[in-house]
Amino acid sequence: MFIRLLLLAAVFAVAGLGVPAIPAAALETSAPAINSLTLEEVLSRTLQGNPQLAAAAEELRAAAAEQRLADRLPNPELSISLENVAGDGTYEGSDAAEWTVELSQPLELGGKRGLRREFAGIRRDLADSEQLRSRADVLANARRRYTEALAAQVQLALAKEQAELAGKSLLAAEERVKTGKSPAIDRMRLQGEFTLAKLAVEQAERTVKTANLKLAMSWHAGPPDFDQVAGELDRLPGLPAFNEIEAALHQAPEAISLRLATALQTVELAQAKAACIPDPALTIGWRQFEESSENALIFGISLPLPLFNQGQDGVAAAGSRLGSVRAREQAVYRELLAQVHEAWQALADARAEAAVLGEQVVPGAAEGYAAAEFGYQAGKFGLVELLDAQRTLFETRQRQVAAQTAAHLAATELQRLLGRDPAAAASQPSSL
């Protein structure tokens, strides 16, 4: 429809009848709408469709079921027996049969049930902490991919701008060559620069598609249903004081999981000690004597005899594991603190570099290029000065984009290590 309207307009123009107005509806339907995703939408989709979060939720439900199971008493045991049958003599047939029905109930001593409930409660808390850590990891990965997609878009726009400027320089060189103000080799060199700039645009377009595909895989495995992401790469995250970060690390899910693992092993040691106390079983039953048709009750108690295994090896093993867990808690926490310091330092460095580039270097390079372009057209500068100024401008701008990207990625990593929820802070991209 739109093409026919254009052809009709061309016919009217050739005939001198003027160009008829093209309906706005035709123009709107001809241009495909660009579906843009915000960071909030990215995180929301990830929360709804990422399988890793579903796995963590199932683990939490399993831990809750185990906690309910730990509160239950041991099941009683029912025993039914028939004696003095199918023998010979007096015991031939079932005339002397004796029916016995017994019900036995174990009794847990040494606080075993309380320790079992405590162990299951810590397991539940540990599963809850692991779910929070899994959520932070998944959302941080989605936010990292979102940042990479946004940076790829900025790099694509930069490559297109570089290609446009290269094309303008080529046109200016062709005019100077025609008038004899520049040698033909200038046009050849600028033609090569223009070709390379167009190649860079094609590569940047493929990078954008790849980044969008990786981002979409955060919530499904199909092709992306969006064309771009919305955001401001130059809006940098804040830099909190390191003492605040160090204090917040104690409440991070990974740090909590380390403490819970130590507490879990402590309870396991207490369980190993409690297991050294034998648990008796009380029995009550009923017996019927077939010969006299009389009945009687049966009472009994059974107690395991710790002759060959008194539980000391289990206590020793649990004690050694507790020492191992405590040492691992200290080692992992120190490594976690080092990673936090590294991410914080990377954020500080990237912010400082982006600020210097944005406030001083890039504006200076832009002024230098403008002066070189004007001087080349006026014949005051040669092609070497123009190309050098152009490369300097775009190299500094690319470095600025890289610094901005590094700042966002460092903030995301710091957020992940602290276990903070990116979905809660997505509406405030300038804050950590």
Sine and cosine of phi, psi and omega as CSV:
sin_phi,cos_phi,sin_psi,cos_psi,sin_omega,cos_omega
0.00,0.00,-0.72,0.69,-0.03,-1.00
-0.91,0.41,-0.61,0.80,-0.01,-1.00
-0.92,0.38,-0.65,0.76,0.03,-1.00
-0.89,0.46,-0.61,0.79,0.03,-1.00
-0.90,0.43,-0.63,0.77,0.03,-1.00
-0.91,0.41,-0.68,0.73,0.04,-1.00
-0.89,0.46,-0.64,0.77,0.03,-1.00
-0.89,0.45,-0.64,0.77,0.03,-1.00
-0.90,0.43,-0.62,0.79,0.02,-1.00
-0.91,0.41,-0.64,0.77,0.02,-1.00
-0.89,0.45,-0.68,0.73,0.02,-1.00
-0.89,0.45,-0.61,0.79,-0.02,-1.00
-0.92,0.39,-0.67,0.74,0.00,-1.00
-0.91,0.41,-0.60,0.80,-0.02,-1.00
-0.98,0.21,-0.09,1.00,0.01,-1.00
0.97,0.23,0.32,0.95,-0.03,-1.00
-1.00,-0.07,0.01,1.00,-0.02,-1.00
1.00,0.04,0.27,-0.96,-0.04,-1.00
-0.99,-0.14,0.86,-0.50,0.03,-1.00
-0.94,0.35,0.44,-0.90,-0.01,-1.00
-0.95,0.32,0.75,-0.66,0.03,-1.00
-1.00,0.07,0.78,-0.62,-0.02,-1.00
-0.84,0.54,0.62,-0.79,-0.02,-1.00
-0.90,0.43,-0.51,0.86,-0.01,-1.00
-0.89,0.45,-0.58,0.81,0.01,-1.00
-0.92,0.39,-0.62,0.79,0.02,-1.00
-0.93,0.38,-0.62,0.79,-0.05,-1.00
-0.93,0.36,-0.64,0.77,-0.02,-1.00
-0.96,0.26,-0.35,0.94,-0.05,-1.00
-0.98,0.20,-0.47,0.88,-0.04,-1.00
-1.00,-0.05,0.87,-0.49,-0.01,-1.00
-0.92,0.39,0.68,-0.73,0.01,-1.00
-0.96,0.28,0.65,-0.76,0.01,-1.00
-1.00,-0.08,0.86,-0.50,0.01,-1.00
-1.00,0.04,0.90,-0.44,-0.08,-1.00
-0.92,-0.40,0.71,-0.71,0.00,-1.00
-0.97,-0.25,0.72,-0.70,0.12,-0.99
-1.00,0.02,0.20,-0.98,0.04,-1.00
-0.89,0.46,-0.62,0.78,0.02,-1.00
-0.87,0.49,-0.66,0.75,0.01,-1.00
-0.93,0.36,-0.61,0.79,0.04,-1.00
-0.87,0.49,-0.74,0.67,-0.02,-1.00
-0.93,0.37,-0.60,0.80,0.03,-1.00
-0.90,0.43,-0.70,0.72,0.04,-1.00
-0.89,0.45,-0.63,0.78,0.00,-1.00
-0.90,0.43,-0.67,0.74,0.01,-1.00
-0.90,0.44,-0.54,0.84,-0.05,-1.00
-0.99,0.12,-0.50,0.87,-0.17,-0.99
-0.86,-0.50,-0.01,1.00,-0.05,-1.00
-0.99,0.16,0.82,-0.57,-0.05,-1.00
-0.93,0.37,-0.43,0.90,0.00,-1.00
-0.90,0.43,-0.58,0.82,0.05,-1.00
-0.94,0.35,-0.59,0.80,0.05,-1.00
-0.90,0.44,-0.63,0.78,0.04,-1.00
-0.90,0.44,-0.67,0.75,0.02,-1.00
-0.91,0.42,-0.60,0.80,0.03,-1.00
-0.91,0.41,-0.62,0.78,0.04,-1.00
-0.91,0.42,-0.63,0.77,0.05,-1.00
-0.89,0.46,-0.62,0.78,0.02,-1.00
-0.92,0.40,-0.65,0.76,0.04,-1.00
-0.91,0.42,-0.60,0.80,0.05,-1.00
-0.90,0.44,-0.66,0.75,0.02,-1.00
-0.91,0.42,-0.59,0.80,0.04,-1.00
-0.91,0.41,-0.63,0.77,0.05,-1.00
-0.91,0.41,-0.64,0.77,0.04,-1.00
-0.91,0.41,-0.54,0.84,0.05,-1.00
-0.92,0.40,-0.65,0.76,0.06,-1.00
-0.92,0.40,-0.61,0.79,0.01,-1.00
-0.91,0.42,-0.60,0.80,-0.05,-1.00
-0.92,0.40,-0.34,0.94,-0.04,-1.00
-1.00,0.08,-0.12,0.99,-0.07,-1.00
-1.00,0.06,0.50,-0.87,0.04,-1.00
-0.97,0.25,0.37,-0.93,0.09,-1.00
-0.89,0.45,0.58,-0.81,-0.01,-1.00
-0.94,0.35,0.63,-0.78,0.11,-0.99
-0.95,0.30,0.22,-0.97,-0.02,-1.00
-0.85,-0.53,0.79,-0.61,0.01,-1.00
-0.97,-0.23,0.77,-0.64,-0.01,-1.00
-0.79,-0.61,0.77,-0.64,0.04,-1.00
-0.81,-0.58,0.78,-0.62,-0.02,-1.00
-0.67,-0.75,0.45,-0.89,0.05,-1.00
-0.80,-0.60,0.86,-0.51,-0.10,-1.00
-0.89,-0.45,0.30,-0.95,0.10,-1.00
0.86,0.51,0.77,0.64,0.03,-1.00
-0.76,-0.65,0.37,-0.93,0.10,-0.99
0.82,0.57,0.60,0.80,0.05,-1.00
-0.98,-0.19,-0.55,-0.83,0.06,-1.00
-0.73,-0.68,0.26,-0.97,-0.02,-1.00
0.92,0.39,-0.78,-0.62,-0.02,-1.00
-0.89,0.46,-0.46,0.89,-0.09,-1.00
-0.99,-0.14,0.28,0.96,0.04,-1.00
-0.95,0.31,0.63,-0.77,-0.03,-1.00
0.95,0.30,-0.65,-0.76,-0.03,-1.00
-0.79,-0.61,0.34,0.94,-0.03,-1.00
-0.92,0.40,-0.49,0.87,-0.01,-1.00
-0.96,-0.29,0.34,0.94,-0.07,-1.00
-0.92,0.40,0.52,-0.85,0.05,-1.00
-0.78,-0.62,0.86,-0.50,0.07,-1.00
-1.00,-0.03,0.73,-0.68,0.03,-1.00
-0.75,-0.66,0.80,-0.60,0.06,-1.00
-0.85,-0.52,0.85,-0.53,-0.05,-1.00
-0.80,-0.60,0.59,-0.80,0.07,-1.00
-0.82,-0.57,0.87,-0.50,-0.07,-1.00
-0.90,-0.44,0.71,-0.71,-0.01,-1.00
-0.80,-0.60,0.88,-0.47,0.06,-1.00
-0.94,0.35,0.57,-0.82,0.07,-1.00
-0.91,-0.42,0.87,-0.50,-0.03,-1.00
-1.00,0.07,0.83,-0.56,0.02,-1.00
-0.93,-0.37,0.23,-0.97,0.06,-1.00
0.98,0.22,0.30,0.95,0.01,-1.00
0.94,0.33,0.46,0.89,-0.06,-1.00
-0.89,0.46,-0.66,0.75,-0.03,-1.00
-0.92,0.40,-0.67,0.74,0.03,-1.00
-0.89,0.45,-0.65,0.76,0.04,-1.00
-0.92,0.40,-0.59,0.81,0.03,-1.00
-0.91,0.42,-0.65,0.76,0.04,-1.00
-0.92,0.40,-0.64,0.77,0.02,-1.00
-0.91,0.42,-0.66,0.75,0.02,-1.00
-0.88,0.47,-0.72,0.70,-0.01,-1.00
-0.92,0.39,-0.57,0.82,0.04,-1.00
-0.91,0.42,-0.65,0.76,0.04,-1.00
-0.93,0.38,-0.61,0.79,0.06,-1.00
-0.88,0.48,-0.62,0.78,0.03,-1.00
-0.91,0.41,-0.70,0.72,0.03,-1.00
-0.90,0.44,-0.61,0.79,0.02,-1.00
-0.91,0.41,-0.66,0.75,0.04,-1.00
-0.91,0.42,-0.60,0.80,0.04,-1.00
-0.91,0.41,-0.66,0.75,0.03,-1.00
-0.92,0.40,-0.62,0.78,0.03,-1.00
-0.92,0.39,-0.55,0.84,0.05,-1.00
-0.92,0.40,-0.65,0.76,0.04,-1.00
-0.90,0.43,-0.65,0.76,0.02,-1.00
-0.92,0.39,-0.64,0.76,0.04,-1.00
-0.90,0.44,-0.63,0.78,0.03,-1.00
-0.90,0.44,-0.70,0.72,0.00,-1.00
-0.90,0.44,-0.64,0.77,0.01,-1.00
-0.90,0.43,-0.71,0.70,-0.05,-1.00
-0.91,0.41,-0.71,0.70,-0.02,-1.00
-0.94,0.35,-0.58,0.82,0.06,-1.00
-0.91,0.42,-0.63,0.78,0.04,-1.00
-0.91,0.42,-0.64,0.77,0.05,-1.00
-0.91,0.41,-0.65,0.76,0.01,-1.00
-0.93,0.36,-0.56,0.83,0.05,-1.00
-0.90,0.44,-0.69,0.72,0.02,-1.00
-0.93,0.38,-0.58,0.82,0.06,-1.00
-0.89,0.46,-0.69,0.73,0.02,-1.00
-0.89,0.46,-0.66,0.75,0.01,-1.00
-0.91,0.42,-0.63,0.78,0.04,-1.00
-0.92,0.40,-0.66,0.75,0.02,-1.00
-0.91,0.41,-0.66,0.75,0.03,-1.00
-0.91,0.41,-0.60,0.80,0.04,-1.00
-0.90,0.44,-0.61,0.79,0.06,-1.00
-0.90,0.44,-0.69,0.73,0.00,-1.00
-0.90,0.43,-0.66,0.75,0.03,-1.00
-0.90,0.44,-0.58,0.81,0.05,-1.00
-0.91,0.42,-0.70,0.71,0.03,-1.00
-0.89,0.46,-0.61,0.79,0.03,-1.00
-0.92,0.39,-0.65,0.76,0.02,-1.00
-0.91,0.41,-0.63,0.77,0.05,-1.00
-0.90,0.43,-0.63,0.77,0.02,-1.00
-0.91,0.41,-0.64,0.77,0.04,-1.00
-0.90,0.43,-0.64,0.77,0.04,-1.00
-0.91,0.41,-0.61,0.79,0.01,-1.00
-0.91,0.41,-0.69,0.72,0.03,-1.00
-0.92,0.40,-0.60,0.80,0.05,-1.00
-0.90,0.44,-0.61,0.79,0.06,-1.00
-0.91,0.41,-0.64,0.76,0.05,-1.00
-0.90,0.43,-0.66,0.75,0.03,-1.00
-0.90,0.44,-0.60,0.80,0.03,-1.00
-0.91,0.42,-0.67,0.74,0.03,-1.00
-0.89,0.45,-0.67,0.75,0.02,-1.00
-0.90,0.44,-0.63,0.77,0.02,-1.00
-0.91,0.41,-0.63,0.78,0.02,-1.00
-0.89,0.45,-0.62,0.79,0.05,-1.00
-0.91,0.42,-0.65,0.76,-0.01,-1.00
-0.94,0.35,-0.57,0.82,0.03,-1.00
-0.92,0.38,-0.65,0.76,0.01,-1.00
-0.88,0.48,-0.62,0.78,-0.02,-1.00
-1.00,0.08,-0.01,1.00,0.03,-1.00
0.98,0.19,0.24,0.97,0.00,-1.00
-1.00,0.08,-0.31,0.95,0.01,-1.00
-0.69,-0.72,0.48,-0.88,0.04,-1.00
-0.95,0.31,0.34,-0.94,-0.02,-1.00
-0.91,0.42,-0.39,0.92,-0.01,-1.00
-0.91,0.41,-0.44,0.90,0.05,-1.00
-0.88,0.47,-0.70,0.72,0.01,-1.00
-0.89,0.45,-0.63,0.78,0.00,-1.00
-0.91,0.41,-0.68,0.74,0.01,-1.00
-0.92,0.40,-0.67,0.74,0.02,-1.00
-0.94,0.35,-0.51,0.86,0.09,-1.00
-0.89,0.45,-0.66,0.75,0.07,-1.00
-0.90,0.44,-0.67,0.75,0.04,-1.00
-0.89,0.45,-0.63,0.77,0.01,-1.00
-0.92,0.40,-0.65,0.76,0.04,-1.00
-0.89,0.45,-0.69,0.73,0.04,-1.00
-0.90,0.43,-0.60,0.80,0.02,-1.00
-0.91,0.42,-0.66,0.75,0.04,-1.00
-0.91,0.41,-0.60,0.80,0.06,-1.00
-0.90,0.45,-0.63,0.77,0.04,-1.00
-0.90,0.44,-0.58,0.82,0.05,-1.00
-0.90,0.44,-0.70,0.71,0.01,-1.00
-0.89,0.46,-0.66,0.75,0.04,-1.00
-0.90,0.43,-0.65,0.76,0.01,-1.00
-0.91,0.42,-0.58,0.81,0.05,-1.00
-0.90,0.43,-0.66,0.75,0.05,-1.00
-0.92,0.40,-0.59,0.81,0.04,-1.00
-0.90,0.44,-0.63,0.78,0.04,-1.00
-0.89,0.45,-0.71,0.71,0.01,-1.00
-0.88,0.47,-0.68,0.74,0.01,-1.00
-0.90,0.43,-0.68,0.74,0.01,-1.00
-0.90,0.44,-0.64,0.77,0.04,-1.00
-0.91,0.41,-0.61,0.79,0.03,-1.00
-0.91,0.42,-0.70,0.72,0.04,-1.00
-0.89,0.46,-0.63,0.78,0.01,-1.00
-0.90,0.43,-0.69,0.73,-0.01,-1.00
-0.90,0.44,-0.48,0.88,0.01,-1.00
-0.94,0.33,-0.11,0.99,0.08,-1.00
-0.93,0.36,-0.38,0.92,0.00,-1.00
-0.77,-0.64,-0.28,0.96,0.11,-0.99
-0.37,-0.93,0.25,-0.97,-0.10,-1.00
-0.99,-0.14,0.08,1.00,-0.02,-1.00
-1.00,0.03,0.00,-1.00,0.04,-1.00
-0.92,0.38,0.44,-0.90,-0.02,-1.00
-0.92,0.39,0.61,-0.79,0.05,-1.00
-0.98,-0.22,0.44,0.90,0.02,-1.00
-0.67,-0.74,0.34,-0.94,-0.02,-1.00
-0.98,-0.22,-0.45,0.89,-0.05,-1.00
-0.37,-0.93,0.17,-0.99,0.09,-1.00
-0.92,-0.40,0.50,-0.87,-0.02,-1.00
-0.98,-0.19,0.68,-0.73,0.02,-1.00
0.20,-0.98,0.12,-0.99,0.01,-1.00
-0.83,-0.55,0.96,-0.27,-0.04,-1.00
-0.92,0.39,-0.49,0.87,-0.05,-1.00
-0.99,0.16,-0.04,1.00,0.08,-1.00
-1.00,0.02,1.00,-0.10,-0.19,-0.98
-0.99,0.15,0.51,-0.86,0.08,-1.00
-0.94,0.33,0.42,-0.91,0.01,-1.00
-0.96,0.28,0.26,-0.97,0.02,-1.00
-0.90,-0.44,0.97,-0.24,0.02,-1.00
-0.96,0.26,0.31,-0.95,0.06,-1.00
-0.92,0.39,0.60,-0.80,-0.09,-1.00
-0.92,0.39,-0.53,0.85,0.02,-1.00
-0.91,0.42,-0.51,0.86,0.08,-1.00
-0.94,0.35,-0.63,0.78,0.03,-1.00
-0.91,0.42,-0.68,0.73,-0.02,-1.00
-0.90,0.43,-0.61,0.79,0.04,-1.00
-0.94,0.35,-0.61,0.79,0.00,-1.00
-0.94,0.34,-0.37,0.93,-0.03,-1.00
-0.90,0.44,-0.49,0.87,-0.01,-1.00
-0.90,0.44,-0.44,0.90,-0.01,-1.00
-0.99,-0.17,0.14,0.99,0.05,-1.00
-0.93,0.36,0.55,-0.84,-0.02,-1.00
-0.82,0.57,-0.62,0.78,-0.01,-1.00
-0.92,0.38,-0.63,0.77,0.05,-1.00
-0.91,0.41,-0.64,0.77,0.04,-1.00
-0.90,0.43,-0.65,0.76,0.02,-1.00
-0.89,0.46,-0.60,0.80,0.05,-1.00
-0.89,0.45,-0.70,0.71,0.01,-1.00
-0.92,0.40,-0.62,0.78,0.01,-1.00
-0.93,0.38,-0.58,0.82,0.05,-1.00
-0.90,0.44,-0.62,0.78,0.06,-1.00
-0.92,0.39,-0.67,0.74,0.02,-1.00
-0.90,0.43,-0.60,0.80,0.02,-1.00
-0.90,0.45,-0.68,0.73,0.00,-1.00
-0.94,0.35,-0.51,0.86,0.07,-1.00
-0.90,0.44,-0.68,0.73,0.04,-1.00
-0.92,0.40,-0.59,0.81,0.02,-1.00
-0.90,0.44,-0.58,0.81,0.09,-1.00
-0.91,0.42,-0.67,0.74,0.05,-1.00
-0.89,0.45,-0.59,0.81,0.05,-1.00
-0.91,0.41,-0.62,0.78,0.03,-1.00
-0.90,0.44,-0.62,0.79,0.05,-1.00
-0.94,0.35,-0.64,0.77,0.02,-1.00
-0.92,0.39,-0.49,0.87,0.01,-1.00
-0.92,0.40,-0.30,0.95,0.04,-1.00
-0.95,0.31,-0.27,0.96,0.01,-1.00
-1.00,-0.02,0.88,-0.48,-0.03,-1.00
-0.91,0.41,0.58,-0.82,0.03,-1.00
-0.98,-0.20,0.89,-0.46,0.05,-1.00
-0.97,0.25,0.27,-0.96,0.08,-1.00
-0.77,-0.64,0.81,-0.58,0.03,-1.00
-1.00,-0.03,0.66,-0.75,-0.06,-1.00
-0.81,-0.59,0.72,-0.70,0.14,-0.99
-0.75,-0.67,0.66,-0.75,-0.08,-1.00
-0.48,-0.88,-0.03,-1.00,-0.01,-1.00
-0.65,-0.76,0.69,-0.73,-0.02,-1.00
-0.77,-0.64,0.68,-0.73,0.04,-1.00
-0.90,-0.43,0.76,-0.65,0.02,-1.00
-0.98,-0.20,0.90,-0.43,-0.10,-0.99
-0.93,0.38,-0.58,0.81,-0.06,-1.00
-0.89,0.46,-0.69,0.72,-0.06,-1.00
-0.96,-0.26,-0.02,1.00,-0.05,-1.00
0.80,0.60,0.60,0.80,0.04,-1.00
-0.95,-0.31,0.40,-0.92,-0.01,-1.00
-0.85,-0.53,0.40,-0.92,0.04,-1.00
-0.46,-0.89,0.49,-0.87,0.07,-1.00
-1.00,0.00,0.44,-0.90,0.00,-1.00
-0.82,-0.58,0.75,-0.67,0.09,-1.00
-0.82,-0.57,0.63,-0.78,0.00,-1.00
-0.35,-0.94,0.23,-0.97,0.07,-1.00
-0.60,-0.80,0.67,-0.74,0.04,-1.00
-0.83,-0.56,0.57,-0.82,-0.06,-1.00
-0.63,-0.77,0.83,-0.56,0.06,-1.00
-0.89,0.45,0.59,-0.81,0.02,-1.00
-0.97,-0.24,0.93,-0.36,-0.01,-1.00
-0.98,0.22,0.94,0.34,-0.04,-1.00
-1.00,0.03,-0.69,0.72,-0.09,-1.00
-0.98,-0.21,-0.43,0.90,0.02,-1.00
-0.71,-0.71,0.96,-0.28,-0.01,-1.00
-0.99,-0.15,0.08,1.00,0.10,-1.00
1.00,0.06,0.04,1.00,-0.06,-1.00
-0.93,0.37,-0.54,0.84,0.03,-1.00
-0.93,0.36,-0.61,0.79,0.06,-1.00
-0.90,0.43,-0.62,0.78,0.05,-1.00
-0.91,0.42,-0.67,0.75,0.00,-1.00
-0.91,0.42,-0.67,0.74,0.01,-1.00
-0.90,0.43,-0.70,0.72,0.00,-1.00
-0.91,0.42,-0.59,0.81,0.05,-1.00
-0.91,0.41,-0.65,0.76,0.03,-1.00
-0.92,0.40,-0.64,0.77,0.04,-1.00
-0.90,0.43,-0.58,0.81,0.05,-1.00
-0.90,0.44,-0.67,0.74,0.06,-1.00
-0.89,0.45,-0.62,0.78,0.02,-1.00
-0.91,0.42,-0.68,0.74,-0.02,-1.00
-0.91,0.40,-0.63,0.77,0.02,-1.00
-0.90,0.44,-0.67,0.74,0.04,-1.00
-0.91,0.41,-0.64,0.77,0.01,-1.00
-0.92,0.40,-0.61,0.79,0.03,-1.00
-0.86,0.51,-0.70,0.71,0.01,-1.00
-0.92,0.40,-0.68,0.73,-0.04,-1.00
-0.91,0.41,-0.71,0.70,-0.03,-1.00
-0.93,0.38,-0.61,0.79,0.00,-1.00
-0.91,0.40,-0.64,0.77,0.05,-1.00
-0.90,0.43,-0.65,0.76,0.05,-1.00
-0.90,0.43,-0.63,0.78,0.04,-1.00
-0.90,0.44,-0.65,0.76,0.04,-1.00
-0.91,0.42,-0.62,0.79,0.04,-1.00
-0.91,0.42,-0.65,0.76,0.03,-1.00
-0.91,0.42,-0.63,0.78,0.04,-1.00
-0.90,0.44,-0.69,0.73,0.02,-1.00
-0.89,0.45,-0.65,0.76,0.01,-1.00
-0.90,0.44,-0.70,0.72,0.02,-1.00
-0.91,0.41,-0.65,0.76,0.02,-1.00
-0.90,0.44,-0.67,0.74,0.01,-1.00
-0.91,0.41,-0.64,0.77,0.04,-1.00
-0.89,0.45,-0.63,0.77,0.05,-1.00
-0.90,0.43,-0.69,0.72,0.01,-1.00
-0.89,0.46,-0.69,0.72,-0.01,-1.00
-0.91,0.41,-0.69,0.72,-0.03,-1.00
-0.91,0.41,-0.64,0.77,0.04,-1.00
-0.89,0.45,-0.69,0.73,-0.01,-1.00
-0.91,0.43,-0.68,0.74,0.00,-1.00
-0.91,0.42,-0.69,0.72,0.00,-1.00
-0.89,0.45,-0.60,0.80,0.01,-1.00
-0.92,0.40,-0.71,0.70,0.00,-1.00
-0.90,0.43,-0.68,0.73,0.00,-1.00
-0.90,0.43,-0.68,0.73,-0.05,-1.00
-0.96,0.29,-0.53,0.85,-0.08,-1.00
-1.00,-0.05,-0.46,0.89,-0.12,-0.99
-0.82,-0.57,-0.82,0.57,-0.20,-0.98
-0.94,0.33,-0.79,0.61,-0.05,-1.00
-0.89,0.45,-0.71,0.70,0.06,-1.00
-0.87,0.49,-0.63,0.78,0.04,-1.00
-0.91,0.42,-0.66,0.76,0.03,-1.00
-0.92,0.40,-0.59,0.80,0.04,-1.00
-0.91,0.41,-0.66,0.75,0.05,-1.00
-0.90,0.43,-0.64,0.77,0.02,-1.00
-0.90,0.44,-0.64,0.77,0.01,-1.00
-0.93,0.37,-0.67,0.74,0.02,-1.00
-0.86,0.50,-0.66,0.75,0.02,-1.00
-0.92,0.39,-0.65,0.76,0.00,-1.00
-0.92,0.40,-0.64,0.77,0.01,-1.00
-0.91,0.42,-0.69,0.73,0.02,-1.00
-0.91,0.42,-0.67,0.74,0.01,-1.00
-0.91,0.41,-0.57,0.82,0.03,-1.00
-0.92,0.38,-0.69,0.72,0.02,-1.00
-0.91,0.41,-0.51,0.86,0.02,-1.00
-1.00,0.08,-0.08,1.00,0.02,-1.00
0.99,0.10,0.19,0.98,-0.01,-1.00
-1.00,0.02,-0.45,0.89,0.00,-1.00
-0.88,-0.47,0.44,-0.90,0.05,-1.00
-1.00,-0.03,0.00,-1.00,-0.03,-1.00
-0.92,0.40,-0.55,0.84,-0.02,-1.00
-0.87,0.49,-0.70,0.71,0.00,-1.00
-0.90,0.43,-0.62,0.78,0.00,-1.00
-0.91,0.41,-0.74,0.67,-0.01,-1.00
-0.90,0.43,-0.62,0.78,0.02,-1.00
-0.90,0.44,-0.68,0.73,0.02,-1.00
-0.91,0.41,-0.61,0.80,0.00,-1.00
-0.92,0.38,-0.71,0.71,0.03,-1.00
-0.89,0.45,-0.67,0.75,0.00,-1.00
-0.87,0.48,-0.67,0.74,-0.02,-1.00
-0.88,0.47,-0.77,0.64,-0.09,-1.00
-0.97,0.23,-0.48,0.88,0.10,-1.00
-0.92,0.40,-0.66,0.75,0.04,-1.00
-0.93,0.38,-0.60,0.80,0.03,-1.00
-0.94,0.35,-0.61,0.79,0.08,-1.00
-0.91,0.41,-0.62,0.78,0.05,-1.00
-0.92,0.39,-0.55,0.83,0.06,-1.00
-0.90,0.43,-0.70,0.72,0.04,-1.00
-0.89,0.46,-0.65,0.76,0.03,-1.00
-0.89,0.45,-0.64,0.77,0.02,-1.00
-0.92,0.39,-0.66,0.75,0.04,-1.00
-0.90,0.44,-0.67,0.75,0.04,-1.00
-0.90,0.44,-0.68,0.74,0.01,-1.00
-0.89,0.46,-0.59,0.81,0.02,-1.00
-0.90,0.43,-0.71,0.71,0.00,-1.00
-0.91,0.40,-0.64,0.76,0.00,-1.00
-0.92,0.39,-0.63,0.78,0.04,-1.00
-0.91,0.41,-0.64,0.77,0.04,-1.00
-0.91,0.42,-0.62,0.79,0.05,-1.00
-0.90,0.43,-0.67,0.74,0.04,-1.00
-0.91,0.42,-0.66,0.76,0.04,-1.00
-0.89,0.45,-0.65,0.76,0.04,-1.00
-0.89,0.45,-0.65,0.76,0.01,-1.00
-0.91,0.42,-0.70,0.71,-0.01,-1.00
-0.89,0.45,-0.56,0.83,0.01,-1.00
-0.99,0.13,-0.15,0.99,0.02,-1.00
0.96,0.28,0.35,0.94,-0.01,-1.00
-0.99,0.17,0.49,-0.87,-0.10,-0.99
-1.00,0.06,0.93,-0.36,0.03,-1.00
-0.89,0.45,-0.46,0.89,-0.02,-1.00
-0.92,0.39,-0.48,0.88,0.01,-1.00
-0.98,0.20,-0.42,0.91,-0.05,-1.00
-0.96,-0.28,0.14,0.99,-0.07,-1.00
-0.91,0.41,-0.46,0.89,0.00,-1.00
-0.98,0.22,-0.10,0.99,0.01,-1.00
-0.79,-0.62,0.96,0.28,-0.11,-0.99
-0.92,0.39,-0.28,0.96,0.00,-1.00
-0.99,0.12,-0.13,0.99,0.00,-1.00
-0.96,-0.28,0.38,-0.93,0.01,-1.00
-0.98,0.18,0.00,0.00,0.00,0.00
